[in-house]
């Protein structure tokens, strides 16, 4: 029983450190009293711009979800290569099972958004957890490090932040569930948090993911159903394991499957 309680408390600690909120690994200890962080200004903005209705695509089409038709979509798979400190990380991006989440990521890669961005959160203790990056604010080397983790992608056409809905596909379902976290222990997901999984970070509202993503450094099943996995590292996980806080993405390129990206303009 003590072991089970310890594992549960450890899960709460890790989730507390993980939710997008701008905390560095040095601040981990101060955030262990609650499984969620205090909402930031980014969270407040997201909550006003997105809906958190519990819509299942098994019951209604994804097109019925407000704003979803304005988002990029990946119809199939693509390959993205991130280069960090001169070494490549190859990611298979799955638009078959996470079309909106994968489409958002591939679109941002195509736009060059990730080039030069920093990994602002690396958590390996008390056990391997995540490497998180993709905050557009980190492009500026003078931006305060303690505020990284609060940024979103700002669409230059509208001047507004782009947010995407939480998108998780249960096993046995033809389509993902949107806007609604669910208990994956009762309903396993198609894209689980296995070591090497790539997923979107978000703040407390389910539909607050934007540009920040993370690599899972270990199997993290307790995150399944709450965060959207959209791909996996197929080569270069040893490079991921060497990433340190502050390391930057040299470049991000779509090497295969770019034709599968469909944007609203198309």
Secondary structure, DSSP 8 states (H G I E B T S, - for coil): -HHHHHHHHHHHHHHHHHSSS---GGGGGGGTTSSS----HHHHHHHHHS-----BTTTS-GGGSTTGGGS-EE-SEEEEEEEETTEEEEEEEETTT-HHHHHHHHHHHHTTTTTT-BEEEEE-SSS--EEEE--GGGGSTTS-GGGTT----B-TTTSSB--B--EE-BTT-SS-EES----TTTS-BSS---TTEEEE---SSTT-B-S-EEEESS--GGGBTTB-EEEEEEE-HHHHTT--TT-BEEEEEEEE-GGGEE-TT-
